[in-house]
Amino acid sequence: MCLYNRAVVTRPQHPIFHAPLPVEMKIESTPTPTGYFHFAFVKECPKTLPTVAILQKEGYPPPFEELGKTPPKPDDPEPGIVTSDVGFLDSPDAESIAGGIHMKGQDYVAIGRQGHVLQWGFYGSPDEMTETGRRVFLNAVYYISTFKSAPILALREQEARDNVALTLGFLDDAYKERLDDVLQREFGKDVPAEAKQGREARRAWFLSIRPYLYHEGDMWTGRFVIDPDAKALGIANYDVKLLEHCVADLERGSEVEQASRLLARYTEETFSKPAEWRRWLDKNGKQLFFSDTGGYKFRVASAVGQTRIARAPRPDDAARAVGLEIWAYRHEGKISGELKVRIAPEFHIYAPNSSQAAKTVFALRLPKDSPITFDVIPVIPHPASGNISGHFTLPLKLKGPGKQFTVLVDYQACTEQFCLQPVIGKEVSCELRGE
């Protein structure tokens, strides 16, 4: 939260600052908010930032120490929204376009894109914007319209490794009085001794183990682990060279157990023969990307509409075609949550507006005996094609008693060559968190 009137323009060449409407960019040097330095554990902050006014009202005056600490005045700018940069750019469908002046860190995203979704973080109607702000906004709307068919390739399913850097950076300040609890939240009961060193030693240690970190367990109760296999090889777990090394080991019959562990840990494939791994890697190597937030997995960034090689169904298709994950929490008598739907790149499912009458469309409902009911009916995507690909998230608003929450999901996954059997009433459950 808390984005104010100025955008930080570190990508002045980006299309939204140039076309289709010409933009007069009056870039000014703005003192860096003091709070940014608290977030800068690994990356140093400059003393000033290149900014342009998006809203007419002046923001809080430098040096911004009092952001959020003083009562707002009637003419103060309304806060907007920023997105954390941690893990934001670890899939090729996302881009950070501009930052802003706010209460978070230097690289938090004020204007950004993921797939076909645009974030415009500034709160204010067009008549409250500067002429530059209005033109940039219209250009941003035009820009996102060119991505109307772009899928979402990765959802936030895990904590990104750079969350550890944030925690380690705040140990000397906000977390000083509860250091052990905070570190156990990140590493579980086995907190590395190096995490409790002085700030500079802590930074050096984090940078040394960063290439081998991954998050084990679910997003809320899991822990960060230093992968002993990747560390022993000296290859970062996000480097495709790790896959090449493992496949080569399988082909040579050398370190087979280690190679198999790494391939199972960092891919979604379940091949049993070295030749199958080699074919998969040779075919997809240039399209592979690694996503922390997407589950610490290598995935294939298949382009929308590209020609796909015909193939027959595989035994593991049913398990990998559609992934479903749900969470929900209760707060002040209300229940909020999300159902995350992750569709493998070569597959699509059918939206309620699909013209394919013989196919099973995506649907969500509650068991007949559920004590929890929908407070607001979820809105399922309705793309013009009737086909849903990539990933999407359904926000859930619920009400009712109980600690266990279950939904029933219908869908049918298809490629351009074949369809899998319909799935009817698949149960997806979670424990309610919170009150």
N, C-alpha and C positions, 0 to 999 in steps of 0.2 A: 504494500500500500504506500501511499504518500508520495506521489509524483506531482510536481508542481509545474511551473509554466514554461520551462526551457528544455529543449531537446539537446542532448550531447551528440554532436555530429562528428563521428569518427569515420564515417563512410560517405563523404560528400559526393562521391561519384555515383551513389546508388540512384536508380531510375526515379524514385519518388521525389527526388530533389531537382528533377530536370524535365520530366515529361509525363503526360502529354502537355500539361500546362507549364510554361516557363516559370521559374521560381527565382525571385531576387533574395539571395541568401546573405543576410547581414550577420555574419558569424562574429561573435564576441568572445573574449577570453574571460571566463568566469572562475573565481576561486573555487577550488575543490572543496566540497562539504567536508567538514571535520570527520564526520562519521565514516566516510569512505576509507579512511586510514585504519579504522578498527577492523575492517573486512579484509585489508590487504596483508594477509599472512605470507603469501608466496609472491604475489605480483606487486611491485611498487606503484604507488599512485603519483601522478604528476601534480604539481602545485596548482595548475590551472587546467580548465577544460574548454574545448571549442564548443560554444553553444549558440542556438538560435531561438528567439522567442516564438512560441507557438500560441500562447494566450496573451491577451492584451494586458491583463493585470500583472503587475510586477510580482515576482515570487518573494519568498522570504529573503531578507538582505544577507550578504555575506557577514560572518563566516558560517552561518547556518547551524551553529551549535544549539540554538534554541528550538529547532524543528521538533514539534510534538511535545515540547515541554511548557510552552506558554499557551494560555487560552486563546483561541482564534478570535480575530477581529472581524467585524462585518464585511470588510473589503478584502480579507485574505483570500487567496486562491483556493478553490476546492481541491482536495486531494484526488489523485487518480490511482492508477494501478501500474505496478512494475512486476516483472517476472524474474525470478532468480536465474542467473546465468549458469548455475551449477548443473551440468548435464544437459543444458539446453541445446548445445550444438553438436551432440554426439550422434546425430543421425542426419543424413544429407537432405532431409525434407525441411529442415529448420534453418532460419537465418535471423540474426540480430541486425536490425536496420539502424536503430538509434537508441541511445541511453537517455538519461534525464537527470535532473536535479531532484534529489529525494533523500530519504532517511536510510537507505540500504547501502549496497556496495557499488563500486565503480562500474562494473560490467553488467549490472542488472538491466533487463531489457524493457524499454518503454514502448518502442515500436518494433514488432517482430512478426515473423511468419512461420507457421508450421503447416506443411501441405497446403490445403485450400483455406486455412484459417488465418486471419490477420488480427493481431493485437494492436489496438490504438489506445495507449494508456492515458492520454490527457483528458481530463474531465472539463467539458465546456462546449457549449453550442457554437455553431459557426459564427454567430454575431459576437461571441466572446473571444474569437481567435484573431490573431493578426492576419494581415493579407498573406504573409508567408505561410502561416499555419493553415489557412483555408486551402491554399493551393497544394500544400504538401498532403493535406488530408484527402483532397479529391484525387491527386495522383496515386495515393496509397490505395484508394478504392479501385481505381483503374488497374493498378498493379495486381491486386489480389484476384481480380476478375479473370486474369490470364492463367490462374492456377485452379480454375473451378473443377477440374477433373483430377487434381493431384491428390494421391492418397496420403494418409497419415501412416508413416512407417514404424514409428515407435511411440508407445505410451509410457508414462511414468509408472513402472512396475517395481523399481528398486531404487535405493538411495545411491546417488552418484558418488564416486570415490572422493571428489573434491569437497563433499560435505565434511570429510575428516579434516581438511585444511581449515574450514570455517571454525570447527570446534576447537582445534589446536590453537588457532589464532585468538580465540576469546578466553582461553584458560587464564590469562593474566588479568582479565578484566571482569566480564560479566559472570564467568563461571568459576571464579577463584574460590568462592566459599563452598562450592559443591563439586569440586574437581573429580573425586572418585566416582560419584554418581553419573556425571556427564560422560566420563571416559568409558564406564561400563555400558552406557547406552550405545556407544559406538562399537566397542570391541567385545562386549560380553564380560564374563567374569575374568577372563585371561587378558588383562590389560597389559600391553607391552610396556616394560619399564621405560623405554625411550620416550614414550608419550608424556612422561612427567618431567623430562629434562627442562633446562632453561630454554627460552624462546628460540635462540639461534640454533642450538643443538636440535631442538624439536623440528625446526624447519628443515634442516639438513637431513634428518632422519626421514621425515615425510617424503621429501623429494626422492630419497633413495628407494623407498618401498612403494611409492605411488604406482609404478608400472605393473606391480604384482597384486594390487588390492582388488578384492571383489567383495560383494555383499551376499551373505549367506542367510537363508531364511526369508521371511516376509519383510515388507517395508517397515513395519512398525516394531516388530519384536526381534528382527534379525540382527546380525552383527557383521562388522568388517573383518575380513580374514586376509592374511598375506599368503598368497598361493605359493607353497613350497616347491611345486613342480616348475612353474614358470620362473621362479626366482633361481632355481638350480640351473635352468637353461640360460638365464640371463636375457630372456626375450619377453618384452612386454605382452601382457595378455590381450591387449587391443591391437597388436601388430599381426597382420596376416602372415608374417614370417613364422609365427608360432604354428599355424595350421600347416604350412609347408614342411616345417621340421617334423611335426607329428606324423603326417602322411608318409614322409620319406622314411621315418623310423618303422612304420608299419610295413612298408614295402621291403625294407631290409631285414625285418624280423628282429629289430634292435629296440630295447626299452619299450616293448609293446604295451605293458601295463601302464606306464606313465603316459605314453601317447594316447592310449584309449581314454584315460581319465581326463586329459586335457580336452580332447575332442568332445567328450560327453559333457564337460563342464561349460564349454564356450560355444557350442553349436547346438542346433535343434535337430540335427540329423542322427540317424541310428543305423548307419551302414555297418555291415558285418565283415566286408571284405576290403582289403587295401585298394583293389582296382576300382571299387565303387567310390571310395573316398577320393581317389585320384580323378576320376571322371567329374565328380561334383566340384572339386577345387579348380580344375582346369576350365570348366564351363563357367563358373561364377566368380572366379578370383577377382576380376576387375570390378565387379559390382558389389563385393562384400563390404559391409561396414560393421563396426563394433559399437554397441550401445550399452553404456552403463545403466541408464534409467530403463532401458528396454529389457533388462534382465541379465546383463553381462553376457551377451550372445553376439556372435557374428550372424548377420542377416544379409539377405540379397535385396539390393535396392532395384527391383524390377521396374522399368519405366512403364507408365500407364499406356496401354494400347500397343506395346511392342509385340512383334511377332514371337510367339512362343513355340518351342519345339514340341511337336506332338509326342505324347507318351501315354502309357497305360497306367491305370491306378496302381499305387504301391500299397503294401500292407499297412504302412504307418500313416497313410493319408488321413484317415479318420481322426487320429489323435492330434495331428499337427495342423489340420486345415483351419480350425477355429479354436482359439483359446478364450476362455471366459474367466474373469476374476471379479469378485464383488467384495466390497467393504461397506460398513455402515456404522454410525455412532449416534448415540442419543445425547441431546443437550437441551436443557431447559424444557423438557417435555416433548421435544420434536426429534424426529429421526431423519438424518441426512446420510446419503451414501452415493456410491457410483457403481455401475456395472461397466467393466472394461471389456471390450470385444476386440480381439486381435486376430486378423485374417491373414493367413500365409500369402506371400506375394502372388503366387500363380492362381489363387482361388478368389472367388467372389461369392457373396450370398445375396438373397433377394429381398428387396425392400417391400413394404406394404403396397407401394404403387406399381410394383412390377407387372408387366404385361404377360409374363410367363405363368399362365393360369395353372399349369400342371405342376409347378414348383411350389415347395413349401417356403413361405415368406418368413422373415424374421419376426418373431412375436415374443412378448414378455408377459407373464401373468403370475399370480400368486396361487399357492395350493389352496384348495377349497376350505381347509380347516385352519388356515393361517390366522393367528390373532392380530397380525400386523397387516395393515391395508395401505394402499396408495393414498396419500394426501393430494398428490398431483399426478395425473397419468403421464408416464414418461413419453417423450416425443422421439420417435424413431426416425432416423434420417430418411429422406425421400429424394434421392438424386434423380435427375431427369431420366437417366438411363434405366432406372429401376434396379440396378446392380450396386451393391455396396462392396468396396474393396478397401484394403489398408486396415486402419484401426479407427475406432471411434469409442466415445465414452457416453453413457447415458446417466445424467444426474438423477438421483432418486430422492423423492420427498415422501416420507412415510409417517404413519401414526399407529399407535396400538401398543399393548403390553408384550413382554417376552424378551428373552436374551438371545435367542437364535432366530436368524432371518434367512428365509429360503425363497428363491424365485425359480420359476420354470421357464425354460427358453426353447423355442422352436426355430429351426433354421435348416437350410440345405446348402451345402458347399459344392461349387462347380468350378471347373476350369473351362477353357475354350474347347476341350476335347471330350470331357466326360463329367458326370455328376456323381457325387457320393449319395448314399442312402439318406433320406431325410432324418433329422434328429427331432424328436417330439418330446417335449416335457423334460428336458435335461435339467436336473437339479443343480443349482449353484447356491452354496450356503456360506454364511459367515457368523461369527459371534458378534453381537452388538457391543461396541466399545462405549466408553463414557459413563454417564450416570447409571 
